[in-house]
């Protein structure tokens, strides 16, 4: 089962760049499906109708558009899987069930000379896996799969509990080293209907960790009880 489950976008510090203007949400007739794309009318508050999710981006931070988020996922797949064809196939299968929600970076990806903290969110369809009851169940499989990767990510031993928007999220701390730079991450997840709703914070020191935590405090969402 776990071969098709992956919390993606873990190598967010090495993405491409190029922004597009954000457009105001268009009213959707009741006969049409609720859109899964996260939108913003002011470049600060972002909302996703499908997941009833909202979040506020710091004014100076960079927000990726949908095309960039998808490209980042594919880039992360190639970096993590390396020459392991079986692992690449497992990640590709996961991406087919994955909806990118938002990607915020303190600086535009690719900015020279910058370590770039980020907060990335996605949702993965887990309806075929009734054994996943909560965020820690989902992250267990994430940890198992990423443990096979060439990224050499070291996860904390236990899944912990955190409150985001007053909701219970499971989370793991993780650390990896890229070119002698220590990269710290926190993987958060909760179950929401047939999806695992996931946030991945990437930071490098205490000050950038606090910036990620401030964004998490603006999130409004409801998870399954």
C-alpha positions in Angstrom: 0.0 0.0 0.0 2.7 2.5 1.0 4.3 2.5 -2.4 1.6 4.9 -3.7 1.7 7.3 -0.8 4.1 10.2 -0.7 4.2 13.7 0.8 5.7 15.5 -2.1 7.7 18.7 -2.7 10.3 17.9 0.0 13.2 19.6 -1.9 11.5 23.0 -2.1 14.7 25.0 -1.8 15.8 24.2 -5.3 12.9 25.1 -7.5 12.6 27.3 -10.7 11.3 30.8 -10.8 8.8 33.0 -12.7 5.6 34.4 -11.2 2.2 35.1 -12.8 -0.5 37.5 -11.6 -3.1 36.1 -9.4 -6.7 36.3 -10.5 -9.9 36.8 -8.5 -12.0 33.6 -7.9 -14.8 33.2 -10.4 -18.2 32.2 -9.0 -18.9 28.5 -9.8 -22.5 27.4 -10.7 -23.9 24.8 -8.4 -24.0 22.3 -11.2 -20.2 22.4 -11.7 -17.6 20.7 -9.5 -16.0 22.8 -6.7 -12.6 24.0 -8.1 -9.5 22.5 -6.5 -7.2 25.4 -7.4 -6.2 27.8 -4.6 -6.8 31.4 -5.6 -6.1 34.9 -4.2 -7.8 38.2 -5.1 -5.2 40.4 -3.3 -2.0 38.4 -3.3 -2.1 37.9 0.5 -5.0 35.7 1.5 -5.3 32.5 -0.4 -8.4 30.3 -0.4 -9.3 26.8 -1.6 -13.0 26.1 -2.0 -12.7 22.4 -2.3 -10.9 22.0 1.0 -12.4 25.0 2.7 -8.9 26.2 3.3 -7.5 29.7 3.7 -4.0 30.9 4.5 -2.2 34.3 4.5 1.1 34.8 2.7 3.6 37.3 4.2 3.6 40.4 2.1 7.2 40.0 0.8 7.1 36.3 0.2 6.8 34.6 -3.2 3.9 32.4 -4.2 4.2 29.8 -6.9 1.4 29.4 -9.5 -0.1 26.0 -10.3 2.3 25.2 -13.2 5.3 26.0 -11.0 4.0 23.8 -8.2 3.5 20.8 -10.6 7.0 21.4 -12.0 8.4 21.5 -8.5 6.8 18.1 -7.7 8.3 16.5 -10.7 11.7 18.0 -10.0 11.6 16.7 -6.4 10.6 13.3 -7.7 13.8 13.1 -9.9 16.1 14.4 -7.1 14.7 11.9 -4.5 14.4 8.8 -6.7 17.7 9.2 -8.5 18.4 6.0 -10.6 15.9 3.9 -8.6 13.3 3.2 -11.2 11.0 1.4 -8.8 11.0 4.4 -6.4 10.4 6.8 -9.3 7.4 4.7 -10.4 6.0 4.8 -6.8 6.4 8.6 -6.6 4.8 9.0 -10.1 1.8 7.0 -8.9 1.5 9.3 -5.9 1.6 12.4 -8.0 -1.3 11.2 -10.0 -3.4 11.4 -6.9 -1.9 14.7 -5.6 -3.4 18.2 -5.6 -0.9 21.1 -5.1 -2.6 23.7 -2.8 0.0 26.5 -2.2 3.8 27.1 -2.2 5.2 30.1 -0.3 8.9 31.0 -0.4 10.6 33.8 1.5 12.5 34.6 -1.7 11.8 33.6 -5.3 13.2 30.1 -5.9 16.6 30.5 -7.6 17.5 33.8 -5.9 21.4 33.7 -5.7 23.0 33.5 -2.3 19.8 32.8 -0.4 18.7 30.0 1.8 15.0 30.0 1.2 12.5 28.9 3.9 9.2 27.7 2.5 5.8 26.4 3.4 4.2 24.0 0.9 0.8 22.4 1.0 -0.8 19.6 -0.9 -3.6 17.0 -0.7 -3.4 13.4 -1.6 -6.4 11.1 -2.4 -6.2 8.2 0.0 -9.7 6.9 -0.5 -8.3 3.4 -1.5 -6.6 3.1 1.8 -9.2 2.9 4.6 -6.5 1.9 7.1 -5.2 5.5 7.1 -7.3 7.1 9.8 -5.3 10.2 10.6 -2.2 12.2 9.9 0.2 10.0 11.7 -1.0 7.0 9.8 -0.3 8.8 6.5 3.1 10.1 7.6 4.1 6.6 8.6 4.0 5.6 5.0 5.7 8.8 3.9 8.6 8.1 6.3 8.9 4.5 5.0 8.9 5.6 1.4 11.3 8.5 1.8 13.6 6.3 3.8 14.4 4.5 0.5 15.3 7.7 -1.3 18.8 9.0 -2.1 18.0 12.3 -0.2 19.2 10.8 3.1 16.4 12.3 5.1 16.5 11.5 8.8 13.1 11.5 10.5 12.4 11.8 14.2 11.5 8.5 15.9 7.9 9.3 16.8 5.0 11.1 15.1 3.9 14.0 17.3 0.7 16.0 17.6 0.3 19.7 16.8 -2.7 22.1 16.6 -3.2 24.0 13.4 -6.4 26.0 13.1 -7.6 24.3 16.3 -7.3 20.9 14.5 -5.2 17.9 15.4 -2.3 17.3 13.0 0.3 14.6 13.2 3.8 15.8 12.4 7.4 14.5 12.0 10.6 16.5 12.4 13.1 15.7 9.7 16.6 16.8 8.8 18.9 16.4 5.8 22.2 17.9 4.6 22.7 19.4 1.2 26.2 20.6 0.3 27.1 20.9 4.0 24.0 22.9 4.7 21.6 21.4 7.3 18.0 21.6 6.1 15.3 21.2 8.7 11.7 20.2 7.9 8.4 19.6 9.6 5.8 17.3 7.9 2.2 17.9 9.0 -0.8 15.9 8.0 -4.5 15.3 8.9 -7.2 13.4 7.2 -10.0 15.5 5.5 -12.6 13.3 3.8 -10.9 11.2 1.2 -7.7 13.2 1.3 -4.6 13.6 3.4 -4.1 17.3 3.9 -0.4 18.1 4.2 1.9 21.0 5.1 5.7 20.9 4.7 7.8 23.6 6.3 11.4 24.0 5.3 13.8 26.2 7.4 17.5 26.6 8.3 17.6 28.2 11.7 15.4 29.3 14.6 14.4 32.6 13.0 13.2 31.0 9.7 11.4 28.3 11.7 9.4 31.1 13.5 8.4 32.6 10.1 6.9 29.3 9.1 5.1 29.0 12.4 3.6 32.5 11.9 2.1 31.4 8.5 0.7 28.2 10.0 -1.1 30.4 12.6 -3.1 32.1 9.7 -4.4 28.8 8.4 -8.1 28.1 8.6 -9.3 24.5 7.9 -11.2 21.7 9.4 -10.0 18.1 9.6 -11.9 14.9 10.3 -12.4 14.2 14.0 
